Amino acid sequence: MAVNMGGDSHAEKRLRFSLLLRLLHREYALGIEASLAEAGFGDIRSGDAKVFPFVPPEGIQVRDLAIRAGVRKQTMAQSVDQLERAGYLERVPNPRDGRSRLVVLTERGRAARPVAASAGDAIERRWIELTSPEEFDALHGLLHRLLDRIGRADPDAAVRLTSLDDSRLD
């Protein structure tokens, strides 16, 4: 794929930033999915793997899980249903609100999490090899600063970005 990043050639259209991020995310997700399958977790669909980093030990409501993962509540509910049927998640009564339930990881779900994290580490190491440690660190730093500034400028975005404060996230 030829991508004109310089903007000086009219022969090639410069790809939008969002598309570049989406393409990188797709490559990352496929790598995670392949590693999970190789480790015996092949029943985790690529779109459902987004749930794991956002489930704290004490559990979380589907609504809050959707906010953290940046998807619609209905989309998250479908992922939770699928992962619950596959034995990765369970819903338990919420001790603070008897009308609601919390999503928690099962033993199988807790076993899948480090596999995904390790796969993410391997993908990043590969991307560092394909660029350089300096370039990768610069990109990483720029993205963090941009997200931080978006969160400070927009209270709604700040709520969506709260998951960045959690050091467990990959």
VENWOHU-V461177 format. One record per residue. N is the residue number from 1. RES is the residue in three letters. OMEGA is omega in whole degrees, -180 to 180 (* if undefined). Layout:
# VENWOHU-V461177
N,RES,OMEGA
N,RES,OMEGA
This chain:
# VENWOHU-V461177
1,MET,177
2,ALA,180
3,VAL,179
4,ASN,180
5,MET,-178
6,GLY,178
7,GLY,-176
8,ASP,179
9,SER,178
10,HIS,-179
11,ALA,-180
12,GLU,178
13,LYS,178
14,ARG,-179
15,LEU,177
16,ARG,178
17,PHE,-179
18,SER,178
19,LEU,178
20,LEU,178
21,LEU,180
22,ARG,179
23,LEU,176
24,LEU,179
25,HIS,179
26,ARG,178
27,GLU,178
28,TYR,-178
29,ALA,178
30,LEU,177
31,GLY,178
32,ILE,-179
33,GLU,180
34,ALA,179
35,SER,177
36,LEU,179
37,ALA,179
38,GLU,-179
39,ALA,177
40,GLY,179
41,PHE,-176
42,GLY,179
43,ASP,175
44,ILE,178
45,ARG,-175
46,SER,180
47,GLY,-178
48,ASP,-179
49,ALA,-179
50,LYS,-177
51,VAL,-168
52,PHE,-177
53,PRO,-171
54,PHE,-179
55,VAL,179
56,PRO,-179
57,PRO,-178
58,GLU,180
59,GLY,-176
60,ILE,176
61,GLN,-179
62,VAL,180
63,ARG,-179
64,ASP,176
65,LEU,178
66,ALA,179
67,ILE,-179
68,ARG,-178
69,ALA,178
70,GLY,177
71,VAL,177
72,ARG,-179
73,LYS,180
74,GLN,178
75,THR,-180
76,MET,179
77,ALA,178
78,GLN,178
79,SER,179
80,VAL,178
81,ASP,-179
82,GLN,-179
83,LEU,176
84,GLU,178
85,ARG,-179
86,ALA,176
87,GLY,-180
88,TYR,-177
89,LEU,168
90,GLU,177
91,ARG,-179
92,VAL,178
93,PRO,177
94,ASN,-178
95,PRO,180
96,ARG,-177
97,ASP,-176
98,GLY,180
99,ARG,-176
100,SER,180
101,ARG,178
102,LEU,174
103,VAL,177
104,VAL,176
105,LEU,171
106,THR,177
107,GLU,178
108,ARG,177
109,GLY,178
110,ARG,179
111,ALA,-179
112,ALA,-175
113,ARG,-179
114,PRO,176
115,VAL,179
116,ALA,180
117,ALA,178
118,SER,177
119,ALA,177
120,GLY,177
121,ASP,-180
122,ALA,178
123,ILE,180
124,GLU,177
125,ARG,179
126,ARG,179
127,TRP,175
128,ILE,177
129,GLU,-178
130,LEU,177
131,THR,172
132,SER,178
133,PRO,-179
134,GLU,180
135,GLU,-179
136,PHE,178
137,ASP,179
138,ALA,178
139,LEU,179
140,HIS,180
141,GLY,179
142,LEU,180
143,LEU,177
144,HIS,180
145,ARG,179
146,LEU,178
147,LEU,179
148,ASP,-179
149,ARG,175
150,ILE,180
151,GLY,179
152,ARG,-177
153,ALA,-174
154,ASP,-179
155,PRO,178
156,ASP,178
157,ALA,180
158,ALA,178
159,VAL,-180
160,ARG,-175
161,LEU,-179
162,THR,-178
163,SER,179
164,LEU,180
165,ASP,-175
166,ASP,-174
167,SER,180
168,ARG,-171
169,LEU,-180
170,ASP,*
